């Protein structure tokens, strides 16, 4: 089990609502209508899941279910707890579960998560507490999919079957069966949550009397609010500089936990120096270039000097905290301990007969991956040019064009980032290293593909973990991508706030939060025009 990052626990208990600030925006609180962090943050508080991750874990277990198992390789059967209810008093049965997943696929909203259910052929509800998912092919990640943005269970008497239900209608209908229900709502302004006494999932009751979530248009205003004690928690997204400044404020605590976001470089195996379709194509020399680059990258400096610790070094393709994650790159490249090595880089190039300096054209995009990308790639240029082995040209293009160019062989080497759909190692492997991967970088290793297919269908957790580790070892030798950084989850909380749980589920749950010591008499009032129910 992965240990959760938590603030120190002290004696006492919460007696009044806590104020949580965020800059994340909500698209829709209808699970069929959104597929973004801001919307999913709300869903995690108010909807139940068939499968979920307990605090401190990356692995899913039954939530409102008593059991969930593959009854055949392509049939996944879930048994619900008896007597489940929504906050409005409606029964929560297998019919609601079937309705939930059928409507996501039927609505297929442009901003929705229907793509996560691509392997679902049909859903049956043979009795009130049994749900059977029929899959198109065997897939051991299906339990994780049920914990993903496609998985929140909704009330069929509250939600539309064929269109996205408006947020205000959802709040009025009280079709909530998670740890909280919403009592007042103003989209992207203020939400009041109170604990749901009817919640029967495995995460347990809330440790607080409620949460008021306040939405900020500007992170600098949220920084001032948490620094001055006007809010109790600031979660997503303060800048690296803001986090560093708040770390000097003795009124607050900076809490960090493992994050699922990764930053990496992609090598186009055809067009990179000595690539398969380059003028001087030579696979051994192309590999040596990739190896030498891996030898020269100083991840620790990127993490500390550019991102002020809001990112941490990443030494493999699966981020730290997930089952099967390794440090495959750490011992294989650089000084063997995570640092750079000019000597190793020289040896790699000399052994392959590469004449130096080699020109590297690297593309990045600050519009999509943040303004610190410019500093990040300026630092990468400096690191790669150390010792005169490489001459590096860096450039950026606006995002719409960048998205087209990167899959059209325009960029020999380029920046990408990734945030997982669910907390499973496969979500960092199959999208990148299968033959028809989304990178479109012409990477093709049959041994890797065979192992990925095996781990996707292997029902034995131990052998599946071993295969996931083997995949990382093989792709570390090939280096079709170069992982560099893993984003830390960061929350800044008041000194009297305890049990801030940031773990490898990558879900920030409000329920564990508690406060001790002096407290405000009331949370901030609703703004004019807020919906009250």
C-alpha positions as CSV (number, residue, x, y, z in Angstrom):
1,X,0.0,0.0,0.0
2,X,1.2,3.5,-0.8
3,X,1.4,5.8,2.1
4,X,-0.7,8.9,1.8
5,X,0.8,12.3,2.3
6,X,-1.0,13.9,5.2
7,X,-0.7,16.8,7.5
8,X,0.2,16.0,11.1
9,X,-2.7,14.8,13.1
10,X,-3.4,16.5,16.5
11,X,-6.1,16.2,19.1
12,X,-9.5,17.6,18.5
13,X,-12.3,17.4,16.0
14,X,-13.9,19.6,13.4
15,X,-17.1,21.4,14.5
16,X,-17.8,23.8,11.6
17,X,-17.5,23.8,7.8
18,X,-14.0,24.2,6.3
19,X,-13.3,26.6,3.4
20,X,-11.5,25.1,0.4
21,X,-10.2,27.3,-2.4
22,X,-9.4,26.3,-6.0
23,X,-8.8,27.8,-9.4
24,X,-10.1,24.6,-11.2
25,X,-13.2,25.2,-13.3
26,X,-16.3,23.1,-13.5
27,X,-17.6,22.1,-16.9
28,X,-20.6,20.0,-15.7
29,X,-21.3,18.0,-12.5
30,X,-23.2,15.5,-14.7
31,X,-20.7,12.6,-15.1
32,X,-21.8,12.1,-18.7
33,X,-21.0,15.7,-19.6
34,X,-17.5,16.4,-18.4
35,X,-14.0,14.9,-18.4
36,X,-11.8,17.4,-16.5
37,X,-10.2,17.8,-13.1
38,X,-12.4,20.6,-11.9
39,X,-15.7,18.7,-12.6
40,X,-14.3,15.4,-11.3
41,X,-13.3,17.1,-8.1
42,X,-17.0,17.8,-7.3
43,X,-18.1,14.3,-8.4
44,X,-15.7,12.6,-6.1
45,X,-17.4,14.2,-3.1
46,X,-21.0,13.6,-4.0
47,X,-21.3,10.5,-6.1
48,X,-20.6,6.9,-5.1
49,X,-18.5,4.5,-7.2
50,X,-18.7,0.7,-7.7
51,X,-15.0,0.7,-7.3
52,X,-12.8,3.3,-5.5
53,X,-9.4,3.8,-3.9
54,X,-9.2,3.9,-0.1
55,X,-7.2,6.6,1.5
56,X,-3.5,6.0,1.0
57,X,-3.9,3.5,-1.8
58,X,-3.5,3.4,-5.6
59,X,-5.5,0.1,-6.0
60,X,-9.2,-0.1,-6.3
61,X,-11.6,-2.1,-4.1
62,X,-15.4,-2.3,-3.9
63,X,-17.0,0.9,-2.7
64,X,-20.8,0.6,-2.7
65,X,-20.4,-3.0,-3.7
66,X,-19.8,-6.1,-1.6
67,X,-17.9,-7.8,-4.3
68,X,-16.7,-7.3,-7.9
69,X,-15.0,-10.0,-9.9
70,X,-14.4,-11.3,-13.4
71,X,-16.8,-14.3,-13.7
72,X,-15.5,-14.9,-17.2
73,X,-12.6,-13.2,-19.0
74,X,-15.0,-10.8,-20.6
75,X,-17.8,-10.7,-17.9
76,X,-17.4,-8.5,-14.8
77,X,-20.0,-9.1,-12.1
78,X,-20.7,-6.6,-9.3
79,X,-22.8,-7.2,-6.2
80,X,-24.2,-4.1,-4.6
81,X,-24.7,-3.6,-0.9
82,X,-28.4,-4.0,0.0
83,X,-30.5,-1.0,1.0
84,X,-28.5,1.7,-0.7
85,X,-30.2,5.1,-1.1
86,X,-29.7,8.5,-2.6
87,X,-29.9,11.6,-0.5
88,X,-33.4,12.3,-1.9
89,X,-34.7,9.0,-0.5
90,X,-34.7,7.1,-3.8
91,X,-33.4,3.5,-3.8
92,X,-30.0,3.0,-5.4
93,X,-30.2,-0.4,-7.3
94,X,-28.6,-2.2,-10.2
95,X,-31.1,-0.4,-12.4
96,X,-29.4,2.9,-11.6
97,X,-26.0,1.5,-12.3
98,X,-27.1,0.2,-15.7
99,X,-28.7,3.5,-16.4
100,X,-25.5,5.3,-15.4
101,X,-23.2,3.6,-17.9
102,X,-25.7,3.3,-20.7
103,X,-26.4,7.0,-20.7
104,X,-22.7,7.9,-20.8
105,X,-22.3,5.9,-24.0
106,X,-25.6,7.1,-25.5
107,X,-25.1,10.8,-24.8
108,X,-21.4,10.6,-25.9
109,X,-20.9,14.2,-25.0
110,X,-18.0,16.0,-26.7
111,X,-16.6,16.9,-23.3
112,X,-17.6,13.6,-21.7
113,X,-15.8,10.4,-20.7
114,X,-17.5,7.9,-23.1
115,X,-14.2,7.0,-24.6
116,X,-13.3,5.3,-21.3
117,X,-16.2,2.8,-21.9
118,X,-15.1,1.8,-25.4
119,X,-14.6,-1.8,-24.3
120,X,-18.1,-2.1,-22.8
121,X,-20.4,-4.1,-25.0
122,X,-23.5,-4.1,-22.7
123,X,-24.7,-3.9,-19.1
124,X,-27.2,-6.2,-17.5
125,X,-29.1,-5.8,-14.2
126,X,-30.6,-9.3,-13.5
127,X,-31.7,-8.4,-10.0
128,X,-31.7,-5.3,-7.8
129,X,-28.2,-5.9,-6.4
130,X,-26.4,-7.5,-9.4
131,X,-24.8,-5.8,-12.3
132,X,-23.0,-7.6,-15.1
133,X,-20.7,-5.8,-17.5
134,X,-20.1,-7.6,-20.8
135,X,-16.8,-6.5,-22.3
136,X,-15.7,-6.7,-25.9
137,X,-12.3,-8.2,-24.9
138,X,-10.5,-9.2,-21.7
139,X,-9.2,-6.2,-19.8
140,X,-7.8,-6.2,-16.3
141,X,-8.0,-2.4,-16.1
142,X,-11.8,-2.6,-16.1
143,X,-12.1,-2.3,-12.3
144,X,-10.0,0.9,-12.6
145,X,-12.3,2.3,-15.3
146,X,-15.2,1.9,-12.8
147,X,-13.3,4.3,-10.5
148,X,-12.6,6.8,-13.3
149,X,-14.6,9.9,-14.5
150,X,-16.9,7.4,-16.3
151,X,-17.8,5.7,-13.0
152,X,-19.9,8.0,-10.7
153,X,-23.3,6.4,-10.1
154,X,-26.3,8.6,-10.7
155,X,-30.1,8.5,-9.9
156,X,-32.1,7.4,-12.9
157,X,-35.1,9.4,-11.5
158,X,-33.0,12.6,-11.4
159,X,-30.9,12.5,-14.5
160,X,-31.9,12.6,-18.2
161,X,-31.3,9.3,-20.1
162,X,-30.3,11.0,-23.4
163,X,-28.9,14.4,-22.6
164,X,-26.6,16.1,-20.1
165,X,-28.6,17.2,-17.1
166,X,-28.1,20.9,-16.0
167,X,-26.2,21.4,-12.8
168,X,-29.0,23.3,-11.0
169,X,-31.4,20.4,-11.8
170,X,-28.9,18.0,-10.3
171,X,-28.6,20.0,-7.1
172,X,-32.3,20.3,-6.7
173,X,-32.9,16.6,-7.4
174,X,-30.4,15.6,-4.7
175,X,-29.4,12.5,-6.6
176,X,-26.3,12.2,-4.4
177,X,-25.0,9.0,-2.6
178,X,-21.4,9.9,-2.0
179,X,-19.9,11.3,1.2
180,X,-21.5,14.7,0.8
181,X,-24.6,16.3,-0.7
182,X,-24.7,19.8,-2.1
183,X,-26.9,22.3,-0.3
184,X,-26.1,25.4,-2.4
185,X,-24.4,25.9,-5.7
186,X,-23.1,28.7,-7.9
187,X,-21.1,27.3,-10.7
188,X,-17.4,28.3,-10.5
189,X,-18.1,30.6,-7.6
190,X,-19.2,28.8,-4.4
191,X,-20.5,25.3,-3.4
192,X,-21.7,24.3,0.0
193,X,-21.3,20.6,0.9
194,X,-22.8,18.8,4.0
195,X,-22.0,15.2,5.0
196,X,-24.5,12.7,3.6
197,X,-25.8,10.5,6.4
198,X,-27.0,7.9,3.9
199,X,-23.5,7.3,2.4
200,X,-22.8,3.5,2.7
201,X,-19.5,3.3,0.8
202,X,-16.1,2.1,2.1
203,X,-14.5,5.5,2.6
204,X,-16.4,6.2,5.8
205,X,-18.2,9.3,7.2
206,X,-16.8,12.8,6.8
207,X,-14.5,14.0,9.7
208,X,-15.9,17.5,9.3
209,X,-19.3,19.2,9.5
210,X,-19.1,20.3,5.9
211,X,-17.1,22.1,3.2
212,X,-17.5,25.4,1.4
213,X,-15.6,25.4,-1.9
214,X,-14.7,28.8,-3.2
215,X,-13.6,29.3,-6.8
216,X,-10.9,31.9,-7.7
217,X,-10.4,33.4,-11.1
218,X,-6.8,34.2,-10.2
219,X,-4.3,32.0,-8.3
220,X,-2.6,35.0,-6.8
221,X,-5.9,35.9,-5.0
222,X,-6.1,32.4,-3.7
223,X,-2.5,32.7,-2.5
224,X,-3.4,35.8,-0.5
225,X,-6.5,34.1,0.9
226,X,-4.7,31.1,2.3
227,X,-1.8,33.1,3.4
228,X,-4.1,35.4,5.4
229,X,-6.1,32.6,6.9
230,X,-9.3,33.6,4.9
231,X,-9.6,30.0,3.7
232,X,-8.5,26.7,5.3
233,X,-7.2,24.8,2.2
234,X,-5.9,25.9,-1.2
235,X,-5.8,23.0,-3.7
236,X,-5.1,23.5,-7.4
237,X,-3.5,25.4,-8.8
238,X,-0.9,27.7,-7.2
239,X,2.2,28.5,-9.2
240,X,5.6,27.1,-8.1
241,X,6.6,30.6,-6.9
242,X,3.5,30.9,-4.9
243,X,4.0,27.6,-3.2
244,X,7.6,28.5,-2.4
245,X,6.5,31.8,-0.9
246,X,3.8,30.2,1.2
247,X,6.4,27.7,2.4
248,X,7.9,30.6,4.4
249,X,4.6,31.5,6.0
250,X,4.3,30.1,9.5
251,X,0.5,30.3,9.3
252,X,0.2,27.5,6.8
253,X,1.6,24.1,5.9
254,X,2.5,22.9,2.4
255,X,1.4,19.3,2.0
256,X,2.8,17.2,-0.9
257,X,1.8,13.8,-2.2
258,X,2.5,11.7,-5.3
259,X,0.9,13.1,-8.5
260,X,-0.1,11.3,-11.7
261,X,0.9,14.1,-14.1
262,X,4.2,13.4,-16.0
263,X,6.3,15.6,-18.3
264,X,8.5,13.9,-20.9
265,X,10.1,14.2,-24.4
266,X,9.0,12.1,-27.3
267,X,11.4,10.9,-30.0
268,X,10.1,10.5,-33.5
269,X,11.8,7.2,-34.5
270,X,11.7,8.2,-38.2
271,X,12.8,11.9,-38.2
272,X,15.1,12.3,-35.2
273,X,18.8,12.4,-35.9
274,X,19.8,9.1,-37.5
275,X,16.1,8.0,-37.5
276,X,14.7,5.5,-39.9
277,X,13.8,8.1,-42.5
278,X,16.6,10.6,-41.8
279,X,19.3,11.2,-44.4
280,X,21.9,9.2,-42.5
281,X,19.6,6.6,-41.0
282,X,21.3,4.4,-38.5
283,X,19.4,2.7,-35.7
284,X,22.5,2.2,-33.5
285,X,23.4,5.9,-33.8
286,X,19.9,7.0,-33.2
287,X,19.7,4.9,-30.0
288,X,23.1,6.4,-28.9
289,X,21.7,9.9,-29.3
290,X,18.7,9.0,-27.1
291,X,21.0,7.4,-24.6
292,X,23.4,10.3,-24.4
293,X,20.5,12.7,-23.9
294,X,19.2,10.5,-21.1
295,X,22.7,10.6,-19.6
296,X,22.8,14.4,-19.6
297,X,19.4,15.3,-18.2
298,X,19.5,16.6,-14.6
299,X,16.0,15.9,-13.4
300,X,16.7,17.2,-9.9
301,X,17.7,20.6,-11.1
302,X,14.6,20.8,-13.3
303,X,12.4,19.9,-10.4
304,X,14.0,22.3,-7.9
305,X,15.2,25.2,-9.9
306,X,12.4,25.4,-12.5
307,X,9.5,24.0,-10.6
308,X,10.5,24.7,-7.0
309,X,9.6,21.2,-5.9
310,X,6.1,21.2,-7.3
311,X,7.4,18.5,-9.7
312,X,9.8,15.6,-8.6
313,X,12.3,13.6,-10.7
314,X,10.8,10.7,-12.6
315,X,13.0,7.8,-13.4
316,X,10.7,5.5,-15.3
317,X,7.5,5.5,-17.4
318,X,5.1,4.7,-14.6
319,X,5.1,7.3,-11.9
320,X,6.0,6.6,-8.3
321,X,3.1,5.4,-6.2
322,X,1.4,3.1,-8.7
323,X,1.7,-0.7,-8.4
324,X,4.5,-1.9,-10.7
325,X,6.4,1.4,-10.8
326,X,10.2,1.0,-11.0
327,X,13.2,3.3,-11.3
328,X,14.3,1.6,-14.6
329,X,16.1,4.7,-16.0
330,X,17.9,5.6,-12.8
331,X,20.6,2.9,-12.8
332,X,20.7,2.6,-16.6
333,X,21.6,6.2,-17.5
334,X,23.6,9.1,-16.0
335,X,25.7,8.5,-12.9
336,X,23.6,5.5,-11.9
337,X,22.0,7.5,-9.0
338,X,19.7,9.8,-10.8
339,X,22.3,12.5,-11.7
340,X,23.8,13.3,-15.1
341,X,27.1,12.0,-16.4
342,X,29.0,13.7,-19.3
343,X,31.4,10.7,-19.4
344,X,28.6,8.2,-20.0
345,X,27.1,10.4,-22.7
346,X,30.4,10.6,-24.5
347,X,30.9,6.9,-24.2
348,X,27.5,6.2,-25.7
349,X,28.1,8.4,-28.8
350,X,31.7,7.3,-29.3
351,X,30.8,3.6,-29.1
352,X,28.2,4.1,-31.9
353,X,30.6,6.2,-34.0
354,X,28.6,9.4,-33.8
355,X,30.4,12.5,-34.8
356,X,29.7,15.4,-32.5
357,X,28.1,17.9,-32.0
358,X,24.8,16.5,-33.1
359,X,22.1,19.0,-33.8
360,X,18.8,18.5,-31.9
361,X,15.6,20.3,-32.9
362,X,13.3,20.2,-29.9
363,X,9.7,21.6,-29.9
364,X,7.7,22.6,-26.8
365,X,4.5,24.4,-26.0
366,X,4.1,26.9,-23.1
367,X,0.5,27.7,-24.0
368,X,-0.7,24.2,-23.1
369,X,2.0,23.0,-20.6
370,X,2.4,26.2,-18.7
371,X,4.6,29.3,-18.8
372,X,7.4,27.5,-16.9
373,X,7.9,25.3,-20.0
374,X,10.1,28.1,-21.5
375,X,12.4,27.9,-18.4
376,X,12.2,24.1,-18.4
377,X,13.4,23.8,-22.0
378,X,16.0,26.6,-21.7
379,X,17.4,24.5,-18.8
380,X,17.2,21.3,-20.9
381,X,19.1,23.0,-23.7
382,X,21.8,24.0,-21.3
383,X,22.1,20.5,-19.9
384,X,22.2,18.8,-23.3
385,X,24.8,21.3,-24.6
386,X,27.1,20.6,-21.7
387,X,30.4,19.2,-23.0
388,X,29.7,20.1,-26.6
389,X,28.1,16.8,-27.6
390,X,24.9,18.5,-28.9
391,X,23.8,21.7,-30.5
392,X,20.2,22.3,-29.4
393,X,17.6,24.4,-31.1
394,X,14.3,24.9,-29.1
395,X,11.1,26.4,-30.5
396,X,7.4,26.5,-29.7
397,X,4.2,26.6,-31.8
398,X,0.7,27.5,-30.8
399,X,-1.2,24.5,-29.5
400,X,-3.7,23.9,-32.3
401,X,-0.9,23.7,-34.8
402,X,1.4,21.8,-32.4
403,X,-1.2,19.1,-31.9
404,X,-1.4,18.5,-35.7
405,X,2.4,18.7,-36.3
406,X,3.5,16.3,-33.6
407,X,1.5,13.5,-35.2
408,X,2.6,14.4,-38.8
409,X,6.4,13.8,-38.5
410,X,7.1,17.5,-38.2
411,X,8.9,17.4,-34.9
412,X,11.9,15.1,-34.5
413,X,11.8,15.6,-30.6
414,X,9.0,17.3,-28.7
415,X,7.4,17.9,-25.3
416,X,4.3,16.2,-24.0
417,X,2.6,15.8,-20.7
418,X,0.2,13.2,-19.5
419,X,-2.4,12.9,-16.8
420,X,-4.0,9.4,-16.2
421,X,-7.6,8.4,-16.8
422,X,-7.3,6.1,-13.8
423,X,-4.6,5.0,-11.3
424,X,-3.2,2.0,-13.1
425,X,0.2,1.5,-14.6
426,X,-1.2,0.3,-17.9
427,X,-2.5,3.8,-18.5
428,X,1.1,4.9,-18.8
429,X,2.2,2.0,-21.0
430,X,-0.4,1.0,-23.6
431,X,-1.1,4.6,-24.9
432,X,2.6,5.1,-25.5
433,X,4.3,1.8,-26.5
434,X,1.8,-0.2,-28.5
435,X,2.4,-0.1,-32.3
436,X,-0.5,2.3,-33.0
437,X,0.1,4.5,-30.0
438,X,-1.3,8.0,-29.7
439,X,2.2,9.5,-30.0
440,X,2.4,8.4,-33.6
441,X,6.2,8.3,-33.3
442,X,6.7,5.0,-35.1
443,X,7.9,3.0,-32.1
444,X,7.4,-0.7,-32.7
445,X,8.8,-3.4,-30.4
446,X,6.9,-6.7,-30.6
447,X,8.3,-7.9,-27.3
448,X,6.9,-4.9,-25.6
449,X,3.5,-5.2,-27.2
450,X,3.3,-8.9,-26.2
451,X,4.0,-8.0,-22.6
452,X,1.5,-5.2,-22.6
453,X,-1.2,-7.5,-24.0
454,X,-0.3,-10.0,-21.3
455,X,-0.5,-7.6,-18.4
456,X,-3.8,-6.2,-19.7
457,X,-5.4,-9.6,-19.5
458,X,-3.6,-11.3,-16.6
459,X,-5.9,-12.0,-13.7
460,X,-2.9,-12.7,-11.3
461,X,-1.8,-9.5,-9.6
462,X,1.7,-10.8,-8.9
463,X,2.5,-11.9,-12.4
464,X,0.8,-8.8,-13.9
465,X,3.1,-6.6,-11.7
466,X,6.1,-8.5,-12.9
467,X,5.1,-8.0,-16.5
468,X,4.6,-4.2,-15.9
469,X,8.1,-4.0,-14.5
470,X,9.5,-5.9,-17.5
471,X,7.8,-3.5,-19.9
472,X,9.5,-0.6,-18.2
473,X,12.9,-2.3,-18.4
474,X,12.5,-2.9,-22.2
475,X,11.3,0.6,-23.1
476,X,14.0,2.1,-20.9
477,X,16.5,0.3,-23.2
478,X,14.7,1.6,-26.3
479,X,14.0,5.1,-25.1
480,X,11.2,6.1,-27.5
481,X,10.2,8.6,-24.9
482,X,12.3,10.2,-22.1
483,X,10.3,10.8,-18.9
484,X,11.7,13.6,-16.7
485,X,9.3,14.9,-14.1
486,X,6.3,13.8,-12.0
487,X,4.0,16.4,-10.8
488,X,3.5,16.5,-7.0
489,X,0.0,17.0,-5.7
490,X,0.1,20.1,-3.5
491,X,-2.3,21.5,-1.0
492,X,-1.6,24.5,1.2
493,X,-3.5,24.3,4.5
494,X,-3.9,26.2,7.7
495,X,-1.7,25.2,10.7
496,X,-4.8,23.9,12.5
497,X,-6.0,21.7,9.6
498,X,-5.2,18.0,9.8
499,X,-5.5,14.9,7.7
500,X,-5.0,16.4,4.3
501,X,-4.8,13.1,2.3
502,X,-2.9,13.2,-1.0
503,X,-2.3,9.8,-2.4
504,X,-1.8,7.8,-5.6
505,X,-5.5,7.7,-6.3
506,X,-5.0,11.3,-7.5
507,X,-8.4,12.1,-6.0
508,X,-8.6,14.9,-3.4
509,X,-11.3,13.9,-1.0
510,X,-12.7,16.4,1.4
511,X,-14.0,13.9,3.9
512,X,-10.8,13.3,5.9
513,X,-10.2,17.0,6.4
514,X,-10.6,18.1,10.0
515,X,-9.6,21.2,12.0
516,X,-8.5,21.8,15.5
517,X,-8.0,24.9,17.6
518,X,-9.7,28.3,17.0
519,X,-12.2,28.4,14.2
520,X,-14.4,30.9,12.4
521,X,-17.9,31.1,13.5
522,X,-19.3,30.6,10.0
523,X,-18.0,29.9,6.5
524,X,-18.2,32.6,3.9
525,X,-21.8,33.3,2.8
526,X,-23.2,32.4,-0.6
527,X,-22.8,35.1,-3.2
528,X,-25.9,36.7,-4.5
529,X,-27.7,34.6,-7.1
530,X,-26.6,31.3,-5.7
531,X,-29.0,28.4,-5.9
532,X,-30.4,27.4,-2.5
533,X,-32.2,24.1,-2.0
